[in-house]
Amino acid sequence: MTKPKAKKKSKSEESKSDDLKGKGTGKGNTTAIATTTTITTTTSAKSSSEKDKATAPTANDSTGLPPIDYIGYESEHQLQGMISLIENDLSEPYSIYTYRYFLHQWPKLSFLAMDREKDKCVGVIVCRLDIHGSARSNRGYIAMLAVSKEYRKRRIGSTLVLMAIEAMKQAGADEIVLETEYTNQSAIALYQQMGFIKDKRLYRYYLNGVDAFRLKLFCKPEIGPIS
Ligand SMILES: CC(C)(COP(=O)(O)OP(=O)(O)OC[C@H]1O[C@@H](n2cnc3c(N)ncnc32)[C@H](O)[C@@H]1OP(=O)(O)O)[C@@H](O)C(=O)NCCC(=O)NCCS
């Protein structure tokens, strides 16, 4: 679903994706992760195992970078900051209903990176988890990911993705998917670093005629051959 600002996709095209058809039944609501934990870092966390504030760097470490707090979505008071960021960095003029569709049903699967000093949202990830296909797999879906331009290359994006993966795994995800423009090298590199593979190329997926890649992460170990 997510793509960089320069690219446009119509709402009708949005419906191309199985993952946008709103067929969630609410099964994704039962996520288990505690998202109220705040991760604080000035160098940005490398993995979800760093979800312990006590072990995170403090604001006074040697990096000189403003400290970033990673928090779970809590309520609509955070929504304006999220929308401003996403509207800056992603082309999609999502309606308020799109945000609410994800955030109200799967509040535990969305995370924000906050510049603590400015109390400003500088990174966001929005996800979903529901039953997919005839195999009835538990499919996580990363719908939106964006990091404010001046905060990029500090591992904020990868930290948000790791938090979302962890939350979806804890909620029982068998696999996690997303779409991105096939030319979006930074997003593809980020996701591949985390174990995502290119699953499908979606021909002319976006309104501008650009193809998308569907990237997929398998969350469960494969079942071995029956002996
Ligand atoms: C994609 C995006 C979220 C990355 O956020 P970020 O915080 O800068 O990413 P990170 O610092 O965590 O980078 C992690 C990895 O991603 C890759 N990456 C990030 N930016 C990159 C760039 N400009 N060029 C190439 N690779 C890049 C690298 O592999 C990087 O690992 P490295 O630092 O070891 O080289 C950010 O560039 C963004 O918001 N882009 C616009 C919106 C968008 O494209 N969203 C994704 C749609 S699916």
PDBQT file of the ligand as one rigid body, heavy atoms in Angstrom, charges set to zero:
ROOT
HETATM    1  C1  LIG A 301      12.032   3.752   3.540  1.00  0.00    +0.000 C 
HETATM    2  C2  LIG A 301      12.184   4.571   4.822  1.00  0.00    +0.000 C 
HETATM    3  C3  LIG A 301      11.022   4.276   5.763  1.00  0.00    +0.000 C 
HETATM    4  C4  LIG A 301      13.495   4.144   5.513  1.00  0.00    +0.000 C 
HETATM    5  O1  LIG A 301      13.563   4.775   6.790  1.00  0.00    +0.000 OA
HETATM    6  P1  LIG A 301      14.971   4.998   7.523  1.00  0.00    +0.000 P 
HETATM    7  O2  LIG A 301      14.699   5.307   8.946  1.00  0.00    +0.000 OA
HETATM    8  O3  LIG A 301      15.788   5.986   6.785  1.00  0.00    +0.000 OA
HETATM    9  O4  LIG A 301      15.637   3.563   7.361  1.00  0.00    +0.000 OA
HETATM   10  P2  LIG A 301      16.805   2.933   8.236  1.00  0.00    +0.000 P 
HETATM   11  O5  LIG A 301      17.746   3.991   8.712  1.00  0.00    +0.000 OA
HETATM   12  O6  LIG A 301      16.196   2.059   9.253  1.00  0.00    +0.000 OA
HETATM   13  O7  LIG A 301      17.552   2.060   7.148  1.00  0.00    +0.000 OA
HETATM   14  C5  LIG A 301      17.606   0.651   7.230  1.00  0.00    +0.000 C 
HETATM   15  C6  LIG A 301      18.126   0.109   5.937  1.00  0.00    +0.000 C 
HETATM   16  O8  LIG A 301      17.287   0.510   4.849  1.00  0.00    +0.000 OA
HETATM   17  C7  LIG A 301      18.092   0.723   3.684  1.00  0.00    +0.000 C 
HETATM   18  N1  LIG A 301      18.024   2.142   3.314  1.00  0.00    +0.000 N 
HETATM   19  C8  LIG A 301      17.443   3.145   4.015  1.00  0.00    +0.000 A 
HETATM   20  N2  LIG A 301      17.552   4.302   3.324  1.00  0.00    +0.000 NA
HETATM   21  C9  LIG A 301      18.199   4.001   2.182  1.00  0.00    +0.000 A 
HETATM   22  C10 LIG A 301      18.579   4.763   1.036  1.00  0.00    +0.000 A 
HETATM   23  N3  LIG A 301      18.331   6.083   0.956  1.00  0.00    +0.000 N 
HETATM   24  N4  LIG A 301      19.196   4.129   0.020  1.00  0.00    +0.000 NA
HETATM   25  C11 LIG A 301      19.441   2.807   0.070  1.00  0.00    +0.000 A 
HETATM   26  N5  LIG A 301      19.102   2.023   1.134  1.00  0.00    +0.000 NA
HETATM   27  C12 LIG A 301      18.493   2.624   2.160  1.00  0.00    +0.000 A 
HETATM   28  C13 LIG A 301      19.503   0.372   4.055  1.00  0.00    +0.000 C 
HETATM   29  O9  LIG A 301      19.683  -1.003   3.748  1.00  0.00    +0.000 OA
HETATM   30  C14 LIG A 301      19.502   0.609   5.550  1.00  0.00    +0.000 C 
HETATM   31  O10 LIG A 301      20.462  -0.162   6.211  1.00  0.00    +0.000 OA
HETATM   32  P3  LIG A 301      21.963   0.426   6.430  1.00  0.00    +0.000 P 
HETATM   33  O11 LIG A 301      21.770   1.647   7.261  1.00  0.00    +0.000 OA
HETATM   34  O12 LIG A 301      22.659  -0.682   7.154  1.00  0.00    +0.000 OA
HETATM   35  O13 LIG A 301      22.510   0.733   5.086  1.00  0.00    +0.000 OA
HETATM   36  C15 LIG A 301      12.269   6.103   4.522  1.00  0.00    +0.000 C 
HETATM   37  O14 LIG A 301      13.258   6.296   3.539  1.00  0.00    +0.000 OA
HETATM   38  C16 LIG A 301      10.964   6.698   4.042  1.00  0.00    +0.000 C 
HETATM   39  O15 LIG A 301      10.123   7.121   4.844  1.00  0.00    +0.000 OA
HETATM   40  N6  LIG A 301      10.755   6.754   2.726  1.00  0.00    +0.000 N 
HETATM   41  C17 LIG A 301       9.542   7.349   2.116  1.00  0.00    +0.000 C 
HETATM   42  C18 LIG A 301       8.325   6.504   2.357  1.00  0.00    +0.000 C 
HETATM   43  C19 LIG A 301       8.532   5.088   1.899  1.00  0.00    +0.000 C 
HETATM   44  O16 LIG A 301       9.144   4.819   0.872  1.00  0.00    +0.000 OA
HETATM   45  N7  LIG A 301       7.991   4.165   2.699  1.00  0.00    +0.000 N 
HETATM   46  C20 LIG A 301       8.075   2.759   2.446  1.00  0.00    +0.000 C 
HETATM   47  C21 LIG A 301       6.968   2.356   1.564  1.00  0.00    +0.000 C 
HETATM   48  S1  LIG A 301       6.815   0.593   1.545  1.00  0.00    +0.000 SA
ENDROOT
TORSDOF 0
